[in-house]
Amino acid sequence: MKTVTTRTLQALKHAGETFSCLTAYDASFARIASQTGIEVLLVGDSLGMVLQGHSTTLPVTLDDICYHTRCVARGKEKSLLMADLPFMSNTSTERLLQDAGVLMRAGAEMIKIEGEAWLAEGIRELTRRGVPVCAHMGLTPQSVHQFGGYRVQGRNSSQAEQMLADARALVDAGASIILLECVPAHLGRIMRDTLEVPVIGIGAGVEVDGQILVMHDVLGVSPRSPRFAKNFLAESDSIAAAFGAYHEAVKTRRFPSEEHSF
């Protein structure tokens, strides 16, 4: 695999090909994931739940993300490295710029942030300063208390239309990728067809440009596995084989199936 960049992902979208993404939190697992061909690694604030044992992602700090980003950067090979901006990094454009700078210096090659159209100004300023941005929409875990739990978003037409309008605003502001979590499969398809940038899905159906899962779900070690996840280790004889099976299932569009979609 050649070094993956935002241009690589854009070319895959234009060619109608999919790509795989996986969370990673340390050098060893990052190296294995890269070697199996997974295109994008995410140091996600999911670490708060799968590593630290919290019930939400909210307690995760910038220092936490920064530490794990350094670890993954040292271990990964050709994969693109994306890092989450934690809860409350989006309180101001100034805060966004400062926190993004910390993560980019730690080794991140793209920043992921949760929000809707109101994030446009911040994304515009990040892009002007050379920071590629992935905008996370749909079920945004940092807003779990506002949502009243982990619920599917965009089920009715007005919600779906608003989400699409927000996505267009963020792409116009410079977002390089849109990540959709827990939305109906038909909305994932519409987003893919409408937006010129790659659309990554997690619980967003098979007809998006890329798929992402939490590593612990792929390995079947999460305390509670969400509907959209699959334990690939159950059908494999090693961690590397499980990562490879996930990557291959994404590339051939065998994952996610209807049972993993909404």
Contacts in CASP RR format, 6 or more apart in sequence:
PFRMAT RR
TARGET T0000
AUTHOR 0000-0000-0000
METHOD contacts of the structure
MODEL  1
MKTVTTRTLQALKHAGETFSCLTAYDASFARIASQTGIEVLLVGDSLGMV
LQGHSTTLPVTLDDICYHTRCVARGKEKSLLMADLPFMSNTSTERLLQDA
GVLMRAGAEMIKIEGEAWLAEGIRELTRRGVPVCAHMGLTPQSVHQFGGY
RVQGRNSSQAEQMLADARALVDAGASIILLECVPAHLGRIMRDTLEVPVI
GIGAGVEVDGQILVMHDVLGVSPRSPRFAKNFLAESDSIAAAFGAYHEAV
KTRRFPSEEHSF
1 34 0 8 1.000
1 37 0 8 1.000
1 39 0 8 1.000
1 77 0 8 1.000
1 78 0 8 1.000
1 79 0 8 1.000
2 8 0 8 1.000
2 78 0 8 1.000
3 78 0 8 1.000
4 39 0 8 1.000
4 40 0 8 1.000
4 78 0 8 1.000
4 79 0 8 1.000
4 80 0 8 1.000
5 80 0 8 1.000
5 109 0 8 1.000
6 80 0 8 1.000
6 110 0 8 1.000
6 132 0 8 1.000
6 176 0 8 1.000
6 177 0 8 1.000
8 39 0 8 1.000
8 80 0 8 1.000
9 19 0 8 1.000
9 39 0 8 1.000
9 40 0 8 1.000
9 80 0 8 1.000
9 176 0 8 1.000
9 177 0 8 1.000
9 198 0 8 1.000
9 209 0 8 1.000
10 197 0 8 1.000
10 198 0 8 1.000
12 18 0 8 1.000
12 19 0 8 1.000
12 39 0 8 1.000
12 198 0 8 1.000
12 209 0 8 1.000
13 197 0 8 1.000
13 198 0 8 1.000
13 209 0 8 1.000
16 209 0 8 1.000
17 251 0 8 1.000
18 208 0 8 1.000
18 209 0 8 1.000
18 210 0 8 1.000
18 211 0 8 1.000
18 250 0 8 1.000
18 251 0 8 1.000
18 253 0 8 1.000
19 39 0 8 1.000
19 40 0 8 1.000
19 198 0 8 1.000
19 209 0 8 1.000
19 210 0 8 1.000
19 250 0 8 1.000
19 251 0 8 1.000
20 37 0 8 1.000
20 38 0 8 1.000
20 39 0 8 1.000
20 40 0 8 1.000
20 210 0 8 1.000
20 211 0 8 1.000
20 212 0 8 1.000
20 246 0 8 1.000
20 247 0 8 1.000
20 250 0 8 1.000
20 251 0 8 1.000
21 38 0 8 1.000
21 39 0 8 1.000
21 40 0 8 1.000
21 41 0 8 1.000
21 42 0 8 1.000
21 82 0 8 1.000
21 200 0 8 1.000
21 210 0 8 1.000
21 211 0 8 1.000
21 212 0 8 1.000
21 213 0 8 1.000
22 33 0 8 1.000
22 38 0 8 1.000
22 40 0 8 1.000
22 41 0 8 1.000
22 42 0 8 1.000
22 212 0 8 1.000
22 213 0 8 1.000
22 214 0 8 1.000
22 215 0 8 1.000
22 218 0 8 1.000
22 243 0 8 1.000
22 246 0 8 1.000
23 41 0 8 1.000
23 42 0 8 1.000
23 43 0 8 1.000
23 44 0 8 1.000
23 46 0 8 1.000
23 47 0 8 1.000
23 212 0 8 1.000
23 213 0 8 1.000
23 214 0 8 1.000
23 215 0 8 1.000
23 216 0 8 1.000
24 30 0 8 1.000
24 33 0 8 1.000
24 41 0 8 1.000
24 42 0 8 1.000
24 43 0 8 1.000
24 72 0 8 1.000
24 76 0 8 1.000
24 215 0 8 1.000
25 43 0 8 1.000
25 44 0 8 1.000
25 47 0 8 1.000
25 50 0 8 1.000
25 51 0 8 1.000
25 68 0 8 1.000
25 71 0 8 1.000
25 72 0 8 1.000
25 215 0 8 1.000
26 68 0 8 1.000
26 71 0 8 1.000
26 72 0 8 1.000
27 71 0 8 1.000
27 72 0 8 1.000
27 74 0 8 1.000
27 75 0 8 1.000
27 76 0 8 1.000
28 75 0 8 1.000
29 215 0 8 1.000
29 239 0 8 1.000
30 41 0 8 1.000
30 71 0 8 1.000
30 72 0 8 1.000
30 75 0 8 1.000
30 76 0 8 1.000
30 79 0 8 1.000
31 75 0 8 1.000
31 76 0 8 1.000
31 77 0 8 1.000
32 239 0 8 1.000
32 240 0 8 1.000
32 243 0 8 1.000
33 41 0 8 1.000
33 76 0 8 1.000
33 79 0 8 1.000
33 215 0 8 1.000
33 243 0 8 1.000
34 41 0 8 1.000
34 75 0 8 1.000
34 76 0 8 1.000
34 77 0 8 1.000
34 78 0 8 1.000
34 79 0 8 1.000
35 77 0 8 1.000
35 240 0 8 1.000
36 240 0 8 1.000
36 243 0 8 1.000
36 244 0 8 1.000
36 247 0 8 1.000
37 78 0 8 1.000
37 79 0 8 1.000
37 244 0 8 1.000
37 247 0 8 1.000
38 79 0 8 1.000
38 243 0 8 1.000
38 244 0 8 1.000
38 246 0 8 1.000
38 247 0 8 1.000
39 79 0 8 1.000
39 80 0 8 1.000
40 79 0 8 1.000
40 80 0 8 1.000
40 81 0 8 1.000
40 82 0 8 1.000
40 200 0 8 1.000
40 212 0 8 1.000
41 72 0 8 1.000
41 76 0 8 1.000
41 79 0 8 1.000
41 80 0 8 1.000
41 81 0 8 1.000
41 82 0 8 1.000
42 82 0 8 1.000
42 83 0 8 1.000
42 84 0 8 1.000
42 112 0 8 1.000
42 212 0 8 1.000
43 65 0 8 1.000
43 68 0 8 1.000
43 69 0 8 1.000
43 72 0 8 1.000
43 81 0 8 1.000
43 82 0 8 1.000
43 83 0 8 1.000
43 84 0 8 1.000
43 108 0 8 1.000
44 65 0 8 1.000
44 68 0 8 1.000
44 83 0 8 1.000
44 84 0 8 1.000
44 112 0 8 1.000
45 57 0 8 1.000
45 60 0 8 1.000
45 64 0 8 1.000
45 65 0 8 1.000
45 84 0 8 1.000
45 86 0 8 1.000
45 87 0 8 1.000
45 141 0 8 1.000
45 142 0 8 1.000
46 57 0 8 1.000
46 141 0 8 1.000
46 214 0 8 1.000
47 60 0 8 1.000
47 64 0 8 1.000
47 65 0 8 1.000
47 68 0 8 1.000
48 54 0 8 1.000
48 57 0 8 1.000
48 59 0 8 1.000
48 60 0 8 1.000
48 64 0 8 1.000
49 55 0 8 1.000
49 56 0 8 1.000
49 57 0 8 1.000
50 214 0 8 1.000
50 215 0 8 1.000
50 216 0 8 1.000
50 222 0 8 1.000
52 59 0 8 1.000
52 60 0 8 1.000
52 64 0 8 1.000
54 60 0 8 1.000
56 141 0 8 1.000
56 144 0 8 1.000
56 145 0 8 1.000
57 86 0 8 1.000
57 87 0 8 1.000
57 141 0 8 1.000
57 142 0 8 1.000
57 144 0 8 1.000
58 87 0 8 1.000
58 142 0 8 1.000
58 144 0 8 1.000
60 84 0 8 1.000
60 86 0 8 1.000
60 87 0 8 1.000
61 86 0 8 1.000
62 85 0 8 1.000
62 86 0 8 1.000
62 89 0 8 1.000
62 99 0 8 1.000
62 102 0 8 1.000
62 103 0 8 1.000
64 86 0 8 1.000
65 83 0 8 1.000
65 84 0 8 1.000
65 85 0 8 1.000
65 86 0 8 1.000
65 103 0 8 1.000
66 102 0 8 1.000
66 103 0 8 1.000
66 106 0 8 1.000
69 81 0 8 1.000
69 83 0 8 1.000
69 103 0 8 1.000
69 106 0 8 1.000
69 107 0 8 1.000
69 108 0 8 1.000
70 106 0 8 1.000
70 107 0 8 1.000
72 81 0 8 1.000
73 81 0 8 1.000
73 106 0 8 1.000
73 107 0 8 1.000
73 108 0 8 1.000
80 109 0 8 1.000
80 110 0 8 1.000
81 107 0 8 1.000
81 108 0 8 1.000
81 109 0 8 1.000
81 110 0 8 1.000
82 108 0 8 1.000
82 109 0 8 1.000
82 110 0 8 1.000
82 111 0 8 1.000
82 112 0 8 1.000
82 134 0 8 1.000
83 103 0 8 1.000
83 106 0 8 1.000
83 107 0 8 1.000
83 108 0 8 1.000
83 110 0 8 1.000
83 111 0 8 1.000
83 112 0 8 1.000
84 111 0 8 1.000
84 112 0 8 1.000
84 113 0 8 1.000
85 96 0 8 1.000
85 99 0 8 1.000
85 100 0 8 1.000
85 103 0 8 1.000
85 111 0 8 1.000
85 112 0 8 1.000
85 113 0 8 1.000
86 99 0 8 1.000
86 142 0 8 1.000
87 142 0 8 1.000
88 95 0 8 1.000
89 95 0 8 1.000
89 96 0 8 1.000
89 99 0 8 1.000
89 100 0 8 1.000
89 113 0 8 1.000
90 96 0 8 1.000
90 113 0 8 1.000
90 114 0 8 1.000
90 115 0 8 1.000
90 119 0 8 1.000
93 121 0 8 1.000
93 122 0 8 1.000
93 125 0 8 1.000
96 113 0 8 1.000
96 122 0 8 1.000
96 125 0 8 1.000
96 126 0 8 1.000
97 122 0 8 1.000
97 125 0 8 1.000
97 126 0 8 1.000
97 129 0 8 1.000
100 111 0 8 1.000
100 126 0 8 1.000
100 131 0 8 1.000
101 131 0 8 1.000
103 111 0 8 1.000
104 111 0 8 1.000
104 131 0 8 1.000
109 132 0 8 1.000
110 131 0 8 1.000
110 132 0 8 1.000
110 133 0 8 1.000
110 134 0 8 1.000
110 176 0 8 1.000
110 177 0 8 1.000
111 126 0 8 1.000
111 131 0 8 1.000
111 132 0 8 1.000
111 133 0 8 1.000
111 134 0 8 1.000
112 133 0 8 1.000
112 134 0 8 1.000
112 135 0 8 1.000
112 136 0 8 1.000
112 179 0 8 1.000
113 119 0 8 1.000
113 123 0 8 1.000
113 133 0 8 1.000
113 134 0 8 1.000
113 135 0 8 1.000
113 136 0 8 1.000
114 136 0 8 1.000
114 137 0 8 1.000
114 140 0 8 1.000
114 141 0 8 1.000
114 142 0 8 1.000
114 143 0 8 1.000
115 135 0 8 1.000
115 136 0 8 1.000
115 137 0 8 1.000
115 140 0 8 1.000
115 166 0 8 1.000
116 137 0 8 1.000
116 163 0 8 1.000
116 166 0 8 1.000
116 170 0 8 1.000
117 165 0 8 1.000
117 166 0 8 1.000
117 169 0 8 1.000
117 170 0 8 1.000
119 135 0 8 1.000
119 170 0 8 1.000
119 173 0 8 1.000
120 169 0 8 1.000
120 170 0 8 1.000
120 172 0 8 1.000
120 173 0 8 1.000
121 173 0 8 1.000
122 173 0 8 1.000
123 133 0 8 1.000
123 135 0 8 1.000
123 170 0 8 1.000
123 173 0 8 1.000
123 174 0 8 1.000
123 175 0 8 1.000
124 173 0 8 1.000
124 174 0 8 1.000
126 133 0 8 1.000
127 133 0 8 1.000
127 173 0 8 1.000
127 174 0 8 1.000
127 175 0 8 1.000
132 176 0 8 1.000
132 177 0 8 1.000
133 174 0 8 1.000
133 175 0 8 1.000
133 176 0 8 1.000
133 177 0 8 1.000
134 175 0 8 1.000
134 176 0 8 1.000
134 177 0 8 1.000
134 178 0 8 1.000
134 179 0 8 1.000
134 200 0 8 1.000
135 167 0 8 1.000
135 170 0 8 1.000
135 175 0 8 1.000
135 177 0 8 1.000
135 178 0 8 1.000
135 179 0 8 1.000
136 179 0 8 1.000
136 181 0 8 1.000
137 163 0 8 1.000
137 166 0 8 1.000
137 167 0 8 1.000
137 170 0 8 1.000
137 178 0 8 1.000
137 179 0 8 1.000
137 180 0 8 1.000
137 181 0 8 1.000
138 153 0 8 1.000
138 154 0 8 1.000
138 163 0 8 1.000
138 180 0 8 1.000
138 181 0 8 1.000
138 182 0 8 1.000
138 183 0 8 1.000
139 147 0 8 1.000
139 150 0 8 1.000
139 151 0 8 1.000
139 152 0 8 1.000
139 153 0 8 1.000
139 181 0 8 1.000
139 182 0 8 1.000
139 183 0 8 1.000
140 181 0 8 1.000
141 150 0 8 1.000
141 181 0 8 1.000
144 150 0 8 1.000
147 153 0 8 1.000
150 182 0 8 1.000
150 226 0 8 1.000
151 182 0 8 1.000
152 182 0 8 1.000
152 183 0 8 1.000
152 184 0 8 1.000
152 262 0 8 1.000
153 159 0 8 1.000
153 163 0 8 1.000
153 181 0 8 1.000
153 182 0 8 1.000
153 183 0 8 1.000
154 160 0 8 1.000
154 163 0 8 1.000
154 183 0 8 1.000
154 184 0 8 1.000
154 187 0 8 1.000
155 184 0 8 1.000
160 183 0 8 1.000
160 184 0 8 1.000
160 187 0 8 1.000
160 190 0 8 1.000
163 183 0 8 1.000
163 187 0 8 1.000
163 191 0 8 1.000
164 187 0 8 1.000
164 190 0 8 1.000
164 191 0 8 1.000
164 194 0 8 1.000
167 178 0 8 1.000
167 191 0 8 1.000
167 194 0 8 1.000
167 195 0 8 1.000
168 194 0 8 1.000
168 195 0 8 1.000
170 178 0 8 1.000
171 178 0 8 1.000
171 195 0 8 1.000
171 196 0 8 1.000
171 197 0 8 1.000
175 197 0 8 1.000
176 197 0 8 1.000
176 198 0 8 1.000
177 197 0 8 1.000
177 198 0 8 1.000
177 199 0 8 1.000
177 200 0 8 1.000
178 191 0 8 1.000
178 195 0 8 1.000
178 197 0 8 1.000
178 198 0 8 1.000
178 199 0 8 1.000
178 200 0 8 1.000
179 199 0 8 1.000
179 200 0 8 1.000
179 201 0 8 1.000
179 202 0 8 1.000
179 212 0 8 1.000
180 187 0 8 1.000
180 188 0 8 1.000
180 191 0 8 1.000
180 199 0 8 1.000
180 200 0 8 1.000
180 201 0 8 1.000
180 202 0 8 1.000
180 203 0 8 1.000
180 204 0 8 1.000
180 208 0 8 1.000
181 201 0 8 1.000
181 202 0 8 1.000
181 203 0 8 1.000
181 204 0 8 1.000
182 202 0 8 1.000
182 203 0 8 1.000
182 204 0 8 1.000
182 228 0 8 1.000
182 262 0 8 1.000
183 203 0 8 1.000
183 204 0 8 1.000
183 262 0 8 1.000
184 262 0 8 1.000
185 204 0 8 1.000
185 205 0 8 1.000
185 206 0 8 1.000
185 207 0 8 1.000
185 261 0 8 1.000
185 262 0 8 1.000
187 204 0 8 1.000
188 199 0 8 1.000
188 201 0 8 1.000
188 204 0 8 1.000
188 205 0 8 1.000
188 207 0 8 1.000
188 208 0 8 1.000
189 205 0 8 1.000
189 207 0 8 1.000
189 208 0 8 1.000
191 199 0 8 1.000
191 204 0 8 1.000
191 208 0 8 1.000
192 199 0 8 1.000
192 207 0 8 1.000
192 208 0 8 1.000
192 209 0 8 1.000
198 209 0 8 1.000
198 210 0 8 1.000
199 208 0 8 1.000
199 209 0 8 1.000
199 210 0 8 1.000
200 208 0 8 1.000
200 209 0 8 1.000
200 210 0 8 1.000
200 211 0 8 1.000
200 212 0 8 1.000
201 208 0 8 1.000
201 210 0 8 1.000
201 211 0 8 1.000
201 212 0 8 1.000
202 211 0 8 1.000
202 212 0 8 1.000
202 213 0 8 1.000
202 228 0 8 1.000
203 226 0 8 1.000
203 227 0 8 1.000
203 228 0 8 1.000
203 256 0 8 1.000
203 260 0 8 1.000
203 261 0 8 1.000
203 262 0 8 1.000
204 261 0 8 1.000
205 256 0 8 1.000
205 260 0 8 1.000
205 261 0 8 1.000
205 262 0 8 1.000
206 253 0 8 1.000
206 255 0 8 1.000
206 256 0 8 1.000
206 257 0 8 1.000
206 261 0 8 1.000
210 250 0 8 1.000
211 250 0 8 1.000
211 255 0 8 1.000
211 256 0 8 1.000
213 228 0 8 1.000
213 229 0 8 1.000
213 230 0 8 1.000
213 246 0 8 1.000
214 222 0 8 1.000
214 229 0 8 1.000
216 222 0 8 1.000
217 225 0 8 1.000
217 226 0 8 1.000
217 229 0 8 1.000
217 230 0 8 1.000
217 231 0 8 1.000
218 229 0 8 1.000
218 230 0 8 1.000
218 231 0 8 1.000
218 232 0 8 1.000
218 233 0 8 1.000
218 242 0 8 1.000
218 243 0 8 1.000
218 246 0 8 1.000
219 231 0 8 1.000
219 232 0 8 1.000
219 233 0 8 1.000
219 239 0 8 1.000
219 242 0 8 1.000
220 231 0 8 1.000
220 233 0 8 1.000
220 234 0 8 1.000
222 229 0 8 1.000
225 231 0 8 1.000
227 259 0 8 1.000
227 260 0 8 1.000
227 262 0 8 1.000
228 256 0 8 1.000
228 260 0 8 1.000
228 261 0 8 1.000
228 262 0 8 1.000
229 260 0 8 1.000
230 246 0 8 1.000
230 249 0 8 1.000
230 255 0 8 1.000
230 256 0 8 1.000
230 260 0 8 1.000
232 242 0 8 1.000
232 243 0 8 1.000
232 244 0 8 1.000
232 245 0 8 1.000
232 246 0 8 1.000
232 249 0 8 1.000
233 239 0 8 1.000
233 242 0 8 1.000
235 242 0 8 1.000
235 245 0 8 1.000
236 242 0 8 1.000
236 244 0 8 1.000
236 245 0 8 1.000
246 255 0 8 1.000
248 254 0 8 1.000
249 255 0 8 1.000
END
